[in-house]
Amino acid sequence: MAMLPPSAPDAAPERHIPPATGEPAPPVPGAFPARATRRWGGRRALEVGLALLLLLGVVGAWEAFVRLRGLSRLVLPGPLVVAQYFVEHLLAGYFWPHLGTTLSEILLGFLAGSLLGIGLGALVAQSALLYRVLNPYIIASQAMPKLALAPIFVVWFGFGITPKVVITALIAFFPLFENTLTGLNEVDPDKLELFRALRATRWDTFTKLRLPNAVPYLFAGLRVAMVLSVVGAVVGEYVGANRGLGALIIAAQGTMDTPLMFAVFVLLTVVGVVLYQVVALAERYCTRWRYQ
C-alpha cells in the first residue's frame, strides 16, 4: 500500500531572511526610524534638561555666594540684580544702538576674515613652495597681540568702524586659513591616485575631490571664527569707540556701574551663542549630502 506524503503544515507567516552574503537585512519600513526618533528625542530632552540644571546650579551658587559674603554690587552683583539691569536697559532701548554697531563690526570682520582665510588657504594649498614662503609671516601676524595693534589701526583708520573690522578680520582669519589648508590637503591617497589615473585636471581634482573633502574643516573654522569675531569687535571698541557694546563696558567701568557691565557681558554671550548656532545650522543644511 502506497504511503501518502504527510500533509503540508499551515503556511507560516513570511519572514525576511537575511541574504547569505552577510549583508544586513533592510529595516522594516516605519519600525526602526520611529524607535530611533523616540530615542533621539528622549536623549535630546535629557541633554537640554541637564544643561538647564547646570545653569540653574551655577546661578544659584553665584547668588548664594554674594548673599552669604554680603558683597556690594559694586564688587560683584548677584544674578538677580544683573537680570534686572539687563531687562530694564533692554526694554528701554538703551542696548539697541550699541548692539547694532557691534553686530555690524562682527559680521563685516567675520566676512572679510573668512574670505581672506579661505582664499589664501586655497591658494597656498596648491603650492608647497608658496606655503613655505608665506607660512612664517602668517604665523607671525597671529603671534602679534591684536590689542597692541588696535591703537595703530585707530591712528591709520580713525575712530570709525574700519579699525574694528580690520582687527576682527585678523582674528577670524587664522582658523579659517589653517582649516582650509588642512581640509584641502588631507585627502584619501587612494582617491587622489584614482583621479590621477583618470587624468583629471587640477581644477577637476580641486572641485570634485579636495573641496568636498574640505567642507567639514571649513565649517569647523567658521564656527571658531564667528566666536573669535565677537572678541575682536569688543577688543577694537576697547581702544577707541563712542558706540558699541565694548565702548559701553568701558563707560560703565568709568562710572563704577558694575551691574551694567555684567549685563553687557550677558548680552555679548547671548550674541556669541546665537551667531555660533547660526553657523552650525548653516553647516547642517549645507552638509546634508554627506548623510544621504
Secondary structure per residue as TSV (DSSP state, phi and psi in degrees):
chain	resnum	aa	ss	phi	psi
A	1	M	-	360.0	128.7
A	2	A	-	-69.7	136.7
A	3	M	-	-81.7	128.2
A	4	L	-	-79.7	140.6
A	5	P	-	-65.8	143.8
A	6	P	-	-60.8	144.6
A	7	S	-	-65.8	141.9
A	8	A	-	-70.0	135.3
A	9	P	-	-66.1	163.1
A	10	D	-	-58.7	143.4
A	11	A	-	-65.2	127.0
A	12	A	-	-76.5	153.6
A	13	P	-	-59.9	141.6
A	14	E	-	-66.6	129.9
A	15	R	-	-118.2	150.1
A	16	H	-	-82.3	123.7
A	17	I	-	-100.8	125.1
A	18	P	-	-60.3	147.4
A	19	P	-	-64.2	153.9
A	20	A	T	-71.0	-11.0
A	21	T	T	-76.1	-6.9
A	22	G	-	90.9	-1.5
A	23	E	-	-72.2	142.9
A	24	P	-	-67.2	146.9
A	25	A	-	-71.2	146.3
A	26	P	-	-65.9	144.8
A	27	P	-	-67.3	151.5
A	28	V	-	-70.4	127.9
A	29	P	T	-58.7	131.7
A	30	G	T	87.5	-13.6
A	31	A	T	-91.2	-64.8
A	32	F	H	-63.7	-45.1
A	33	P	H	-57.0	-36.1
A	34	A	H	-65.8	-43.9
A	35	R	H	-64.4	-41.0
A	36	A	H	-63.6	-39.2
A	37	T	H	-65.0	-41.7
A	38	R	H	-64.5	-42.4
A	39	R	H	-63.7	-43.2
A	40	W	H	-65.4	-41.3
A	41	G	H	-63.5	-41.6
A	42	G	H	-66.1	-39.5
A	43	R	H	-66.6	-41.5
A	44	R	H	-64.0	-41.1
A	45	A	H	-62.9	-38.9
A	46	L	H	-64.0	-43.1
A	47	E	H	-63.2	-44.4
A	48	V	H	-64.0	-41.6
A	49	G	H	-62.6	-42.3
A	50	L	H	-66.5	-38.7
A	51	A	H	-63.7	-44.1
A	52	L	H	-65.3	-37.2
A	53	L	H	-64.5	-40.2
A	54	L	H	-64.6	-41.6
A	55	L	H	-61.8	-45.7
A	56	L	H	-62.3	-37.7
A	57	G	H	-64.7	-43.3
A	58	V	H	-65.3	-45.5
A	59	V	H	-63.7	-42.1
A	60	G	H	-64.0	-41.3
A	61	A	H	-65.3	-38.7
A	62	W	H	-61.7	-48.1
A	63	E	H	-64.5	-40.9
A	64	A	H	-65.5	-39.3
A	65	F	H	-63.4	-44.0
A	66	V	H	-64.5	-42.8
A	67	R	H	-71.2	-41.7
A	68	L	H	-68.0	-36.2
A	69	R	H	-84.8	-10.7
A	70	G	T	63.2	39.0
A	71	L	-	-75.5	141.4
A	72	S	-	-72.9	152.1
A	73	R	T	-67.5	-17.0
A	74	L	T	-71.0	-26.6
A	75	V	T	-91.2	-56.2
A	76	L	-	-150.7	102.9
A	77	P	-	-74.1	149.9
A	78	G	-	-75.3	163.5
A	79	P	H	-62.6	-29.6
A	80	L	H	-67.8	-39.2
A	81	V	H	-67.2	-42.1
A	82	V	H	-63.1	-42.7
A	83	A	H	-62.7	-38.9
A	84	Q	H	-63.0	-45.8
A	85	Y	H	-62.4	-42.4
A	86	F	H	-61.1	-49.0
A	87	V	H	-66.9	-44.0
A	88	E	H	-61.6	-47.8
A	89	H	H	-71.2	-30.8
A	90	L	H	-70.1	-44.7
A	91	L	H	-69.6	-30.5
A	92	A	T	-77.0	-7.8
A	93	G	T	79.5	13.9
A	94	Y	S	-71.2	-33.1
A	95	F	S	-80.0	-26.4
A	96	W	H	-61.3	-46.6
A	97	P	H	-61.4	-40.3
A	98	H	H	-67.6	-39.7
A	99	L	H	-64.5	-41.2
A	100	G	H	-62.5	-41.1
A	101	T	H	-64.4	-46.9
A	102	T	H	-65.4	-40.1
A	103	L	H	-62.5	-39.1
A	104	S	H	-61.8	-44.0
A	105	E	H	-65.2	-40.6
A	106	I	H	-63.0	-50.7
A	107	L	H	-69.7	-41.1
A	108	L	H	-66.7	-42.7
A	109	G	H	-66.0	-39.7
A	110	F	H	-63.0	-43.0
A	111	L	H	-64.4	-46.1
A	112	A	H	-65.0	-44.8
A	113	G	H	-64.8	-36.3
A	114	S	H	-67.0	-45.9
A	115	L	H	-62.7	-42.5
A	116	L	H	-67.7	-44.6
A	117	G	H	-66.4	-46.2
A	118	I	H	-68.7	-42.5
A	119	G	H	-64.9	-47.5
A	120	L	H	-68.8	-36.3
A	121	G	H	-63.9	-41.3
A	122	A	H	-65.9	-35.6
A	123	L	H	-70.4	-45.8
A	124	V	H	-67.6	-31.2
A	125	A	T	-65.1	-19.1
A	126	Q	T	-84.8	-11.4
A	127	S	-	-143.4	118.7
A	128	A	H	-66.8	-33.9
A	129	L	H	-64.9	-44.2
A	130	L	H	-63.8	-36.3
A	131	Y	H	-64.1	-45.7
A	132	R	H	-66.4	-30.1
A	133	V	H	-77.2	-44.2
A	134	L	H	-88.8	-27.4
A	135	N	H	-59.2	-42.6
A	136	P	H	-60.1	-37.1
A	137	Y	H	-71.7	-34.9
A	138	I	H	-66.9	-42.5
A	139	I	H	-64.4	-40.4
A	140	A	H	-63.1	-37.1
A	141	S	H	-66.1	-28.8
A	142	Q	H	-86.7	-27.0
A	143	A	H	-71.2	-23.8
A	144	M	S	-72.4	127.5
A	145	P	-	-64.2	128.7
A	146	K	H	-70.1	-29.4
A	147	L	H	-64.8	-31.1
A	148	A	H	-73.9	-28.2
A	149	L	H	-79.4	-22.8
A	150	A	H	-56.7	-45.7
A	151	P	H	-62.1	-33.8
A	152	I	H	-65.6	-42.3
A	153	F	H	-65.2	-33.4
A	154	V	H	-65.5	-39.9
A	155	V	H	-64.6	-40.4
A	156	W	H	-74.3	-45.1
A	157	F	H	-110.0	-3.4
A	158	G	-	88.7	-169.3
A	159	F	S	-97.8	12.9
A	160	G	S	-80.1	-155.6
A	161	I	S	-81.3	-18.7
A	162	T	H	-60.4	-50.0
A	163	P	H	-62.3	-32.6
A	164	K	H	-68.4	-39.1
A	165	V	H	-66.3	-39.3
A	166	V	H	-64.2	-46.0
A	167	I	H	-62.6	-44.0
A	168	T	H	-61.9	-41.3
A	169	A	H	-64.4	-40.5
A	170	L	H	-64.9	-37.3
A	171	I	H	-72.8	-38.0
A	172	A	H	-78.5	-17.3
A	173	F	H	-66.4	-46.2
A	174	F	H	-64.8	-47.5
A	175	P	H	-59.9	-33.6
A	176	L	H	-73.2	-37.0
A	177	F	H	-62.0	-49.4
A	178	E	H	-65.2	-43.2
A	179	N	H	-68.9	-37.3
A	180	T	H	-63.6	-44.6
A	181	L	H	-62.1	-43.7
A	182	T	H	-66.9	-45.3
A	183	G	H	-64.7	-35.4
A	184	L	H	-77.2	-24.3
A	185	N	H	-97.2	-27.0
A	186	E	-	-83.1	71.6
A	187	V	-	-109.2	145.1
A	188	D	-	-57.8	120.9
A	189	P	H	-59.7	-34.0
A	190	D	H	-65.0	-42.6
A	191	K	H	-66.2	-38.2
A	192	L	H	-65.4	-39.0
A	193	E	H	-67.0	-35.0
A	194	L	H	-63.4	-43.9
A	195	F	H	-62.8	-37.2
A	196	R	H	-68.1	-39.1
A	197	A	H	-65.2	-33.0
A	198	L	T	-82.7	2.4
A	199	R	T	57.1	43.4
A	200	A	-	-71.5	145.4
A	201	T	-	-72.1	165.7
A	202	R	H	-62.0	-37.2
A	203	W	H	-65.7	-43.1
A	204	D	H	-63.1	-41.6
A	205	T	H	-63.7	-38.0
A	206	F	I	-69.5	-47.2
A	207	T	I	-79.3	-29.7
A	208	K	I	-104.4	-12.3
A	209	L	I	-126.0	-58.8
A	210	R	I	-68.4	-45.7
A	211	L	H	-66.2	-47.2
A	212	P	H	-60.1	-33.8
A	213	N	H	-67.6	-28.8
A	214	A	H	-86.0	-8.9
A	215	V	H	-57.8	-47.8
A	216	P	H	-61.8	-37.0
A	217	Y	H	-65.3	-39.7
A	218	L	H	-62.7	-44.3
A	219	F	H	-71.3	-32.0
A	220	A	H	-62.3	-41.9
A	221	G	H	-66.4	-36.5
A	222	L	H	-65.1	-38.6
A	223	R	H	-63.5	-45.3
A	224	V	H	-66.1	-42.8
A	225	A	H	-64.1	-34.3
A	226	M	H	-65.3	-42.6
A	227	V	H	-66.9	-41.7
A	228	L	H	-66.5	-26.4
A	229	S	H	-65.9	-35.1
A	230	V	H	-62.5	-43.6
A	231	V	H	-63.0	-43.7
A	232	G	H	-62.7	-41.9
A	233	A	H	-64.5	-41.6
A	234	V	H	-68.5	-39.5
A	235	V	H	-60.8	-42.0
A	236	G	H	-64.0	-35.7
A	237	E	H	-74.3	-24.2
A	238	Y	H	-62.3	-33.8
A	239	V	H	-78.3	-49.2
A	240	G	S	-162.0	104.3
A	241	A	-	-164.4	146.9
A	242	N	S	-109.9	1.6
A	243	R	S	-149.5	144.7
A	244	G	S	128.0	159.9
A	245	L	H	-67.7	-34.2
A	246	G	H	-65.1	-42.8
A	247	A	H	-63.9	-33.5
A	248	L	H	-67.4	-35.7
A	249	I	H	-64.7	-43.2
A	250	I	H	-63.8	-41.1
A	251	A	H	-64.5	-41.6
A	252	A	H	-66.5	-34.1
A	253	Q	H	-66.0	-38.7
A	254	G	H	-65.9	-30.5
A	255	T	T	-97.8	7.5
A	256	M	T	58.0	35.6
A	257	D	-	-95.1	75.9
A	258	T	H	-63.2	-40.8
A	259	P	H	-59.1	-36.5
A	260	L	H	-66.9	-38.1
A	261	M	H	-59.7	-45.2
A	262	F	H	-66.6	-35.6
A	263	A	H	-63.7	-38.9
A	264	V	H	-68.0	-37.5
A	265	F	H	-58.3	-43.0
A	266	V	H	-62.4	-43.2
A	267	L	H	-64.2	-41.5
A	268	L	H	-63.8	-38.0
A	269	T	H	-63.7	-43.7
A	270	V	H	-62.5	-42.3
A	271	V	H	-61.0	-45.7
A	272	G	H	-62.7	-43.0
A	273	V	H	-65.9	-42.4
A	274	V	H	-64.4	-45.4
A	275	L	H	-64.8	-37.8
A	276	Y	H	-61.1	-43.9
A	277	Q	H	-67.6	-32.0
A	278	V	H	-62.7	-43.9
A	279	V	H	-65.4	-39.3
A	280	A	H	-63.7	-39.7
A	281	L	H	-66.7	-39.4
A	282	A	H	-62.8	-38.4
A	283	E	H	-63.9	-43.7
A	284	R	H	-62.1	-37.2
A	285	Y	H	-72.3	-41.3
A	286	C	H	-80.0	-16.9
A	287	T	T	-111.4	22.4
A	288	R	G	-62.0	-30.2
A	289	W	G	-63.5	-21.6
A	290	R	G	-72.6	-17.8
A	291	Y	G	-114.4	11.4
A	292	Q	-	-94.2	360.0
